[in-house]
Amino acid sequence: MSVLPAAGVISLARGIPSPDMFPAQLLADCARRAVERHGRVALNYGPPLGFEPLREWIAERHGTTADRVALTPGSLIALNFIVRERFAGGGRAIVEAPTYDRMLRALAEAGAGVVTVDRTDAGLDLDRLQALLREGERPRLLYVLPTFHNPTGRTLTREQRVALVDFAIEHELLIYEDDPYRDVRIEGEHEPYLHALLYERGAEELALFTSSFSKTVAPGLRVGYALLPPQLAAPIEAMATHTYVSPPLLAQAQLLEFLEGGHLGPHLRHLGGFLGARRDALLRVLEDQLEGVATWTRPDGGYFLWLELPASLDATELNARAAAAGVAFVPGAGFFAGERGAGTARLAFSYPSVEEIDEGARRLATLVREAR
Ligand SMILES: Cc1ncc(COP(=O)(O)O)c(C=O)c1O
């Protein structure tokens, strides 16, 4: 018997967790303990960069000191603070093509000039980067999504990371590494963080990092964080103070209970299995139905894969027909600065059930085959 609503639109568009992924009972226990143990601090206003014991927990995990850790209500606000600080008065940013669409929006709102470097299976095009550094104004940062990249699902190999870090050191280029999906791993081994490689080489001033517990624990907690290079700590602290005085300390204390209770590791393993079944359901249909017609990435984790359609197909037009057929995805063009990516699409496998993914992907594949 089908578990699908007859006329329901299946969303391969929403890059959000399925509610079935949340460790709800554990978080309920952690909320109570957080109030009981930390309530006198966590129910009050507090430090603008967040709940001190969680800053320390994160600092230890990343091999840095707590004064470099800024806890923010989700990492998107850290991203916006960073963009506002770095691009006050203009300046150029280098982003990958494609890249996270909200970064493009933040840069546009700040009035930053955006130049791009292609991100493919081969990593970042370092020759292009070199050319960008030779021409025009010096870029104020390079924004990179190294692991389970949004929107493509691609991950930089260790060699690609080392080459990028060598390049950054040689050219004194600030690397902004946004890596919220890294721990959402279905299979394979972790690659080193870019900031860790930079720290090892004594280049802390070139390392800027954001991540989040949104993808690993629950976005409703709104706990994101930045690891700031020394020159950014004071300006970001001032922005946090002026914007919200202090972030939601209670959610941070609740999360700390979860982390100190040793629940993260087992939860991440559970998540890997949960998402693996969904990714595999999507890949199975693509392999069955679209082999030789389209190409796609096969991510080892994260929420997304990237579909490259036959040359004649426009993903925005396809999306309109898909809505009528009861499936939604995100056309890829919005992840590019400028007019590119018409024949690409981001498919998310984090939200629907395995049955819905199977059905949604079949509906989409049928449309692609018919339209070819
Ligand atoms: C690449 C990337 N960065 C940052 C974020 C922001 O996440 P949050 O504000 O929930 O931490 C997201 C969420 O979709 C994302 O995909």
The ligand as an ORCA input file, in Angstrom:
! r2SCAN-3c Opt
* xyz 0 1
  C      26.199     25.708      3.209
  C      25.332     26.206      4.306
  N      25.813     27.134      5.147
  C      25.073     27.619      6.155
  C      23.784     27.174      6.366
  C      22.996     27.815      7.496
  O      22.562     26.924      8.444
  P      22.132     27.365      9.916
  O      21.881     28.842      9.918
  O      20.912     26.597     10.221
  O      23.295     27.013     10.796
  C      23.228     26.223      5.511
  C      21.827     25.783      5.676
  O      21.145     25.400      4.768
  C      24.032     25.725      4.452
  O      23.560     24.811      3.590
*
